[in-house]
Amino acid sequence: MVTLKVTAKGQITLKKELQRHLNVRPGDQMEVVALPNGKLEISAVRPRQEGGLDKFFGSLKNGHDIHASLDDISQAIEDGWAGRVSLDDHDDR
């Protein structure tokens, strides 16, 4: 257990071992939740990932306007495994 001292301004300083445990650096934000019985829960605020789901789904965009049915895909896989096709045959990327 680590003991921290409250300053006259009501501030506390996290000791290095706690900063390492929380993976925080100066300037990072912390979230504090007041719990019953005078306890606090402290956690580091992690930045939100840029784009989220919209960015992911946008990465699936069919920019080359390529359309293939499941039968086409299955046939291409079968041809590839059988050695009937190579990447050189489709070098229009």
N, C-alpha and C positions, 0 to 999 in steps of 0.2 A: 504494500500500500504506500502511496505517495501522499505527503502532506504539503499543502500549499498555503501561503500566507496571503491574507487580504490586505491591500494597501489602504491608505487613508482615502483614496479616490474610489474604493470599492473594486479595484482591479486585482486579478491574479495573473501570475506568469506561469505558463506551462513549462515544466522542467524538460530538458532535452530528451529524456527517455520517453516522456509522454508525447512529445512532438514526433518522435520517430514512430511510436506505436500508432499514432493517428495519421502518419504520413502527411504532416502539415509543415508549412514554411511561413516565415513572416509575410503578412499580407493576405494569407488564406482566410477564408471565412469559416466560422464554427456555428453550429446550430445547437441550441440549448433548450431542452424540454424539462419543465418543472414536473417532478413526480411526487406522489404522496410521501408523507413522512419526512419532508425536508431534503429530499434527494434530487439530484439533477442528472440528466442524461446528456452527454456532450458528444457530438460527432462532427466530423469534417464535412463541409458542404462540397460536393463534387460538381465541377462544371458540367452543364448539360451538353451532350454530344451534339455537334452541329448537324442540323438537318433532320435527325431522327428517322422515323419511318418514311417520311416523304423523300428524303435523300436516297434511302435504300431502294424504294420502289422506282425512283427515277433512274437508278443505275441499271434497272432491268429493261430500259427503253430499247426498242428494236430499231436502232438507228440505220441499219442496212436494209430494212424492210424484208427480212428473211422470214419466210413462213414454211413450216414443215408440219405434217401430220404425225401422229404417233407411229403410223405405219412407215412413213418416210424415215423417221428417226431410227426405228427398229431395223429397217433395211440397211441404213447407213452403218449402223453398229455391226450388223452381221457381215456386211461387205468388208469393213475394216478388220474384223477378227479373221476373216477368211483370206485376207491379203489381196482382195480384189480392188482396193483403192488405197491411195496414199495421199499425204498432205500436198504433195507436188501437183496432184490432179486438180486440186481446188485452191490454187494460189491467188484467188481474187480478193484476199483480205485487205 
